[in-house]
Amino acid sequence: MKHSDLLQIAEKYGDPIYVYDSEKIISQFNRLTNAFSSVSKLKLNYAAKALSNLAILRLMNSLGSGLDTVSIQEVKLGLMAGFKPEDIIYTPNGVSLEEIEEAADLGVRINIDNLSILEQFGTKHPNVPVCIRINPHVMAGGNSKISVGHIDSKFGISIHQIPHLLRIVELTKMHINGIHMHTGSDILDIDVFLYASEILFDTAKHFKELDFIDFGSGFKVPYKEGDIQTNIEELGQKLTGRFNEFCSEYGKELTLAFEPGKFLVSEAGYFLAKVNVVKQTTSTVFASVDSGFNHLIRPMFYGSSHEIINISNPEGRERYYSVVGYICETDTFGSNRRINEISEGDILCFRNAGAYCFTMASNYNSRYRPAEVLWHKGKAYLIRERETFEDLVRNLVDHETLFVSSKEKAIAK
Ligand SMILES: *Cc1c(COP(=O)(O)O)cnc(C)c1O
């Protein structure tokens, strides 16, 4: 997107604001699809939690994507966006049996990741097909906050529990239609991923009625210059060959599924915030924007490095800045960043703001969550209004008469 388009959007709809470029989402979707073009049945299920605005879900549906959901509310959002129930997969962790039953009643695909619920669900509903989430105990990437396949992870059924898993399936006569893994949001090393895939194939052999194998996600996109990114084309080539080989061993054309979130939407997102104060201290120059981790928490929560550009002064002389927020916490977006000279009132643009940005926003400090805009075919569409004071107080129950101040008591006497 052009800087001038972004500036116009901030001008028209105010700031802070999230902007998503549909063209980038579409090109990422096509890139992934093309990388696996030699698989006869491919299904991409967009991970709704990355960015769950209704317009984005409708866009994904129009592209032929399915939807990966982690809560009953995301399931309902998906249905609202027009996804057919069979195109939604529900992959929760640590939720109640009742919530899983509610999802099953809505007709979506069920993915279960622990033996306790599997046994209970299979006993009560042996006719509802279920996919099982396996933990292959493979560490993808180096950051333990985003690697979920390793031994201490709370996600998935351990491969060491396969004998117990098989006993539950046999005793309940339930129907296992899919095998799933999601090893974390960080596929850096394709060989590690392929190694985990072998474990999934080994597990799959135990089940005779599979329709699909779901390899989860974790595709890495670049955040800053020089970042390593997943080589999707290489992964596509290597996994396709092995997958087709497995299908012929298995004796059935299975669907190869992925559930990418970040890969599809991260780079399509821009977060725009205005500089309120430029503050020179003895050690640095701070630029304080009208935002904080209430709107964009990834830098503070995960240490992720979002590129920051001064779109109001792109030709200005570069200086070092610490870009911080306006909430009463240490909320540093970036330290020692070389940015074109910043003046108060300038609009800063944070890149890679599509995935896990708005969806993690909160009302901390009683601030409003930002508006969202979709940029589609050269036009801006408001897809979420900025919150208002009414939104903040909507659910409050005001017990005005419960507390009488001591002053009033004195008057009453
Ligand atoms: C979050 C999540 C994803 C998406 O991960 P990305 O790194 O954003 O691609 C996929 N599958 C499951 C089960 C998830 O919880």
Ligand as a Chemical Component Dictionary entry (heavy atoms), coordinates in Angstrom:
data_LIG
# 
_chem_comp.id                   LIG 
_chem_comp.type                 NON-POLYMER 
_chem_comp.pdbx_formal_charge   0 
_chem_comp.three_letter_code    LIG 
# 
loop_
_chem_comp_atom.comp_id 
_chem_comp_atom.atom_id 
_chem_comp_atom.alt_atom_id 
_chem_comp_atom.type_symbol 
_chem_comp_atom.charge 
_chem_comp_atom.model_Cartn_x 
_chem_comp_atom.model_Cartn_y 
_chem_comp_atom.model_Cartn_z 
_chem_comp_atom.pdbx_ordinal 
LIG C1 C1 C 0 -2.879 -20.469 16.213 1  
LIG C2 C2 C 0 -3.059 -21.723 15.506 2  
LIG C3 C3 C 0 -2.721 -21.826 14.146 3  
LIG C4 C4 C 0 -2.133 -20.682 13.343 4  
LIG O1 O1 O 0 -0.783 -20.495 13.596 5  
LIG P1 P1 P 0 0.053  -19.425 12.745 6  
LIG O2 O2 O 0 1.408  -19.457 13.304 7  
LIG O3 O3 O 0 -0.602 -18.100 12.907 8  
LIG O4 O4 O 0 0.006  -19.840 11.334 9  
LIG C5 C5 C 0 -2.960 -23.025 13.529 10 
LIG N1 N1 N 0 -3.475 -24.079 14.199 11 
LIG C6 C6 C 0 -3.807 -24.017 15.503 12 
LIG C7 C7 C 0 -4.371 -25.196 16.169 13 
LIG C8 C8 C 0 -3.595 -22.850 16.184 14 
LIG O5 O5 O 0 -3.911 -22.801 17.495 15 
# 
loop_
_chem_comp_bond.comp_id 
_chem_comp_bond.atom_id_1 
_chem_comp_bond.atom_id_2 
_chem_comp_bond.value_order 
_chem_comp_bond.pdbx_ordinal 
LIG C1 C2 SING 1  
LIG C2 C3 SING 2  
LIG C2 C8 DOUB 3  
LIG C3 C4 SING 4  
LIG C3 C5 DOUB 5  
LIG C4 O1 SING 6  
LIG O1 P1 SING 7  
LIG P1 O2 DOUB 8  
LIG P1 O3 SING 9  
LIG P1 O4 SING 10 
LIG C5 N1 SING 11 
LIG N1 C6 DOUB 12 
LIG C6 C7 SING 13 
LIG C6 C8 SING 14 
LIG C8 O5 SING 15 
# 
